[in-house]
Amino acid sequence: MKKKKAFVLLQYAIFFGLGFALVYYQYSQLSPQDMSELKMSLSQVSERTWILYPIILIGFLSHFFRALRWRLMLEPLQLKPSVFNITAAVFIGYLTNLLLPRMGEVAKCTILAKYENEPADKIIGTIVAERAFDLLCLLLICLLTFAVQADIINEYVHYLAGKMEGKNLPMMILAALAGIGGLIALLVFIYKRNKTGKIGLFIKGIAEGVSSILAMKKRALFILYTFLVWGCYLSLIYIGFWALPATEHLGIGAALSVLVFGSIGMIVTPGGLGAYPQAIQMVLNMLYGVKSAFGLAFGWISWLAQTLIIALFGIIAFIFLPIYNKVKDEQIRVD
């Protein structure tokens, strides 16, 4: 048990350490003039506070539509949580991720299972399916970005291709696919050896959750919610451009590029700490000629806005979730 706790603490230290190291690196690379421009950019935001209102609304809707989409995935498993409970679970999950890396998915499954009296293993399976589908969506958005911004991205793509020269890319792809296939084979082997044990039942629950997306009857609504989720993400960035004079001229194509690179940055460190602003700074500077200080300022403003939305609604959900369910249970007993 002590070794397990030590490993978890080490994992958290690595994730947060990487985030703070990136923050330190960003500021160490700024010249006195860059620091002056960065401070000026941040002060300019106070003159455009009206942007905060649509950003909070759209930020809430992005998580709300995600919760509704998740609810659809649970229907084939005969799980029908209330809209309030599943929305609150989503916000609490993201709030947990800010504090405990990679624990958000576990938290929201645990919360939903507790207040809906449903098995957690099946719920976790739908999370795996949801993440796989989101990865597919990100790949499609990457292709769309390359198509829309081909003239701007072309030179940078050639630069990256040059960096990859001499490396056997097909073999790298085959190795990755082989790894995924090996993991699936290992899970099947473990399940066959422990069908009635805790591990076997857990794997079965995950498989049922993943297959729920194939059994979904409301696929069109699922696609609509997916479109709305990513549309909200894109709108947050596009409206956010108006917060700074240095980025207000950028259009929807630049917002697509920021969405792709920013999404990758969010994966690297807890809540994108350090990595998200760094990714935004790089894409705005290299592809759109925005000065590094202004790009970094926009990256931090965007990151702070998203983090504050999660913190605000996550805390509200944490407070009102037990109150709502207590009232609901009392009403059920009365009925």
C-alpha positions in Angstrom: 0.0 0.0 0.0 2.8 2.4 0.9 4.6 1.7 -2.4 1.3 2.3 -4.3 0.8 5.7 -2.5 4.5 6.6 -3.2 4.0 5.8 -6.9 0.9 7.9 -7.1 2.6 10.8 -5.4 5.6 10.5 -7.8 3.2 10.5 -10.7 1.6 13.7 -9.5 5.0 15.3 -8.9 6.1 14.5 -12.4 3.0 15.9 -14.0 2.9 19.1 -12.0 6.7 19.4 -12.1 6.5 19.3 -15.9 3.8 22.0 -15.9 5.8 24.3 -13.6 9.0 23.6 -15.6 7.3 24.7 -18.8 6.0 27.9 -17.0 9.5 28.7 -15.9 10.9 28.0 -19.3 8.4 30.3 -21.0 9.3 33.3 -18.8 13.0 32.6 -18.9 12.9 33.0 -22.7 11.3 36.4 -22.5 13.4 39.6 -22.9 12.6 42.7 -20.9 10.7 44.1 -23.9 8.7 40.8 -24.2 7.8 41.1 -20.5 6.7 44.6 -21.0 4.5 43.6 -23.9 3.1 40.6 -22.0 2.1 42.9 -19.1 0.6 45.4 -21.5 -1.5 42.6 -23.2 -2.8 41.3 -19.9 -3.8 44.9 -18.8 -5.7 45.3 -22.1 -8.0 42.5 -21.2 -9.5 44.6 -18.4 -10.8 47.0 -21.1 -12.8 44.3 -22.8 -14.4 42.5 -19.9 -17.7 42.1 -21.9 -16.0 39.1 -23.6 -16.2 37.2 -20.2 -19.9 36.8 -20.4 -20.2 34.9 -23.7 -17.1 32.9 -22.8 -18.7 31.7 -19.5 -21.9 30.8 -21.2 -20.2 28.9 -24.0 -17.8 27.2 -21.6 -20.8 26.0 -19.6 -22.6 24.8 -22.7 -19.6 22.8 -23.9 -19.6 20.7 -20.7 -23.4 20.5 -20.7 -23.6 19.1 -24.3 -20.8 16.7 -23.3 -22.9 15.5 -20.4 -26.0 15.0 -22.6 -23.9 13.0 -25.1 -22.5 10.8 -22.3 -26.1 10.3 -21.2 -27.0 8.9 -24.6 -24.1 6.5 -24.4 -25.5 5.1 -21.1 -29.0 4.4 -22.5 -28.2 1.1 -24.3 -26.9 -0.1 -20.9 -30.3 0.7 -19.3 -28.7 3.5 -17.3 -30.7 6.8 -17.2 -29.2 9.3 -14.9 -30.8 12.7 -14.3 -29.5 15.6 -16.4 -28.4 17.5 -13.3 -26.4 14.5 -11.8 -24.6 13.7 -15.0 -23.8 17.4 -15.7 -22.5 17.8 -12.2 -20.4 14.7 -12.5 -18.8 16.0 -15.7 -17.8 19.3 -14.0 -16.6 17.6 -10.8 -14.5 15.3 -13.0 -12.8 18.2 -14.8 -12.3 20.0 -11.4 -10.6 16.8 -10.0 -8.3 16.7 -13.0 -7.0 20.2 -12.1 -5.9 18.9 -8.7 -5.2 15.2 -9.3 -4.0 14.3 -12.8 -5.8 11.5 -14.6 -8.2 11.1 -11.8 -11.1 13.1 -13.3 -12.6 10.2 -15.2 -12.6 8.0 -12.1 -14.2 10.8 -10.1 -17.1 11.5 -12.4 -17.8 7.8 -12.8 -17.7 7.3 -9.0 -20.0 10.4 -8.4 -22.5 9.2 -11.0 -22.5 5.6 -9.7 -23.0 6.9 -6.1 -25.9 9.2 -6.7 -27.7 7.0 -9.4 -27.0 3.7 -7.7 -25.5 2.2 -10.9 -22.5 -0.1 -11.5 -19.3 1.9 -12.0 -17.6 -0.6 -14.3 -20.2 -0.1 -17.1 -20.0 3.6 -16.7 -16.2 3.5 -17.0 -16.6 1.6 -20.3 -18.5 4.4 -21.8 -15.8 6.9 -20.8 -13.3 4.8 -22.7 -15.6 4.8 -25.8 -16.1 8.6 -25.4 -12.4 9.3 -25.3 -11.8 7.1 -28.3 -14.5 9.0 -30.2 -13.0 12.4 -29.1 -9.6 11.3 -30.4 -11.2 10.5 -33.8 -12.9 13.9 -33.8 -9.6 15.6 -33.1 -8.0 13.8 -36.0 -10.9 14.9 -38.3 -10.4 18.5 -37.1 -6.7 18.2 -37.8 -7.5 17.2 -41.4 -10.0 20.1 -41.7 -7.5 22.5 -40.3 -4.9 21.4 -42.9 -7.4 21.7 -45.7 -8.6 25.2 -44.6 -5.2 26.5 -43.7 -3.1 24.7 -46.3 -1.4 27.8 -47.6 -0.3 28.9 -44.1 0.6 25.5 -42.7 2.3 24.1 -45.9 5.8 25.5 -45.1 5.6 24.3 -41.5 4.5 20.8 -42.6 7.6 20.6 -44.9 9.8 21.6 -42.0 8.3 18.8 -39.8 8.7 16.3 -42.7 12.3 17.2 -42.9 12.7 16.5 -39.2 11.2 13.1 -39.8 13.6 12.3 -42.6 15.5 9.1 -42.0 12.9 7.7 -39.6 10.8 4.8 -40.7 7.3 6.3 -40.2 5.4 3.2 -41.5 7.2 1.0 -39.0 6.4 3.4 -36.2 2.7 3.3 -37.1 2.8 -0.5 -37.3 4.5 -0.7 -33.9 1.8 1.5 -32.3 -1.0 -0.6 -33.9 0.8 -3.8 -32.7 0.9 -2.4 -29.2 -2.8 -1.6 -29.2 -3.5 -5.1 -30.5 -1.3 -6.7 -27.9 -3.1 -4.8 -25.1 -6.5 -6.0 -26.4 -5.2 -9.6 -26.6 -3.9 -9.3 -23.0 -7.3 -8.1 -21.7 -9.1 -10.9 -23.5 -6.7 -13.5 -22.0 -7.1 -12.1 -18.5 -10.9 -12.1 -18.9 -11.0 -15.7 -20.1 -8.9 -16.7 -17.0 -11.0 -14.7 -14.5 -14.6 -14.5 -15.9 -16.3 -14.6 -12.5 -13.6 -12.8 -10.6 -13.5 -9.0 -9.9 -11.0 -8.4 -12.7 -13.1 -10.4 -15.2 -16.3 -8.6 -14.3 -14.6 -5.3 -14.5 -13.2 -6.0 -18.0 -16.7 -7.2 -19.0 -18.2 -4.0 -17.8 -15.7 -1.9 -19.7 -16.4 -4.0 -22.9 -20.1 -3.4 -22.5 -19.6 0.3 -22.1 -17.4 0.5 -25.2 -19.9 -1.5 -27.2 -22.8 0.8 -26.1 -21.9 3.3 -28.8 -22.6 0.7 -31.5 -26.0 -0.2 -29.9 -27.0 3.5 -29.6 -30.4 4.2 -31.3 -30.0 8.0 -31.3 -26.9 8.2 -33.3 -27.9 11.4 -35.1 -28.4 13.2 -31.8 -25.1 11.8 -30.6 -23.4 13.4 -33.7 -25.2 16.7 -33.0 -24.0 16.8 -29.4 -20.5 16.1 -30.6 -20.7 18.9 -33.2 -22.0 21.2 -30.5 -19.2 20.3 -28.0 -16.4 21.0 -30.5 -18.3 24.0 -31.9 -18.3 25.5 -28.4 -14.5 24.8 -28.0 -13.9 26.6 -31.4 -16.2 29.5 -30.4 -14.3 30.0 -27.1 -11.1 30.5 -29.0 -12.5 32.6 -31.8 -14.3 35.0 -29.3 -11.2 34.9 -27.1 -9.2 36.5 -30.0 -11.2 39.7 -29.5 -9.7 40.0 -26.0 -6.4 41.3 -27.3 -5.7 43.9 -30.1 -2.8 41.6 -31.2 -5.1 38.7 -31.9 -8.5 40.3 -32.8 -7.7 40.2 -36.5 -7.4 36.4 -36.5 -10.2 34.4 -38.1 -11.8 31.0 -37.8 -9.0 29.3 -39.6 -6.5 30.4 -36.9 -9.0 29.3 -34.2 -9.0 25.8 -35.8 -5.2 25.7 -35.6 -5.2 26.9 -31.9 -7.9 24.3 -31.1 -5.8 21.4 -32.5 -2.5 22.4 -30.9 -4.2 23.5 -27.7 -6.0 20.2 -27.3 -2.6 18.4 -27.5 -1.2 20.8 -24.9 -4.1 20.0 -22.6 -3.1 16.3 -22.6 0.6 16.8 -21.7 0.2 18.4 -18.2 -2.7 18.6 -15.6 -5.3 20.9 -17.1 -2.7 22.0 -19.7 -0.7 23.9 -17.0 2.2 25.5 -18.9 1.9 23.2 -21.9 -1.4 24.8 -23.2 0.0 28.5 -23.3 3.2 27.2 -24.7 1.4 25.4 -27.6 -0.7 28.5 -28.3 2.3 30.7 -28.3 4.1 28.5 -30.8 1.2 28.1 -33.2 0.3 31.9 -33.2 4.0 32.9 -33.6 5.1 30.3 -36.2 1.9 30.2 -38.4 0.4 33.7 -37.9 3.2 36.0 -37.0 1.9 37.0 -33.6 4.8 38.2 -31.4 5.8 35.6 -28.8 4.8 37.8 -25.8 1.3 38.4 -27.3 0.9 34.8 -28.2 1.9 33.7 -24.7 -0.5 36.3 -23.2 -3.4 34.9 -25.2 -2.4 31.4 -24.3 -2.5 32.2 -20.6 -5.8 34.2 -20.9 -7.4 31.3 -22.7 -6.1 28.8 -20.2 -7.3 30.9 -17.2 -10.7 31.4 -18.7 -11.2 27.7 -19.2 -9.8 26.9 -15.7 -12.0 29.4 -14.0 -15.1 28.0 -15.8 -14.3 24.5 -14.5 -13.5 25.8 -11.0 -16.7 27.9 -10.8 -19.2 25.3 -12.0 -17.3 22.4 -10.5 -17.5 24.0 -7.0 -21.2 24.8 -7.6 -21.8 21.2 -8.6 -19.9 19.9 -5.6 -22.1 22.0 -3.3 -25.5 21.4 -4.8 -25.2 17.7 -5.9 -25.9 16.3 -2.4 -28.7 18.9 -1.8 -30.4 18.1 -5.1 -30.3 14.3 -4.5 -31.5 14.6 -1.0 -34.6 16.6 -2.2 -35.1 14.1 -5.0 -35.0 11.1 -2.6 -37.4 12.8 -0.3 -39.8 13.5 -3.2 -39.6 9.9 -4.3 -40.5 8.7 -0.8 -43.4 11.1 -0.7 -44.7 9.9 -4.1 
